[in-house]
């Protein structure tokens, strides 16, 4: 799983890989949890308090992902 940026989130004990497909890996088992197509990006950030994942996407603004039913919201542009 390649990435420009790797982010460890102590809030959910997962590692996030920033790329056109955001990879999510369990930090304890090293098992891939999911891969999400997020669009043209190379960076991300995760809030350890609520585990929201922020992904800036060229031409789309900032996409915000959560783990509750895979809901997705958008802000910025």
N, C-alpha and C positions, 0 to 999 in steps of 0.2 A: 504494500500500500504506500504509494509515493505521496509526498506533500511538500509544500513550501514552508508550512508552519505546523508544528505539533503542539497541542495544548493539553496539559493535564488538568483535570477538574477534580479537586479534592471533595467537592460537594456530592458527586455521584461516583467517584472513583473510576472515571473513564478517561480515555485518551482520545482526543479529536484531531483529525488530520485535515488540514485545509487544502483543498484542491477543487477542481470542477465537480468531483464527487467527494463529499465530506465523509470520511470514514470515522466510525466510532468503534473503539476497542475497549473491552473490559481490562482494567489495569491489573487485576489480580490473576486472571486466567489467560490473558493475551488473546482471547477469542474475539473475533470480529462480531460486533453486535448488529451493525447495519452500515449501509453505504447509501447516502442520500445525494441525488443529483441536485446541486445548488446553483449551477451556472458558472459563468466565468469569474473565478475568484482565486485567491491563493492564501487568504488569511481568515482568521476567525477568533472569537473570544467567547468564553463561557462564564456566566455569573455563578459562583459557587453557592450563593445563598438560595437561588431559586432554580438553578440549572438551566436557565435559558441560554440558547446558543445564538450568537450574533454573527451574521455572515454578510460582509459588504459585497455586493454583486454589481459589477460594471453595468451601468444603464438601468439598474433596478432599485438602487438604494440599499438599505440594510434589511435583510431577511432575518426574522427571529423565529427560531425553532424551539419547541418544547417537547417533552417526552410524554405529555398527557394526550394520548390519542392522535399523535402526529399532527396537531394543529399547527398552522403556520400563519404568522402575521407579518405585515410589512410596515416599515416606517422609513422616513427620509426619502430623498431622491436627488 
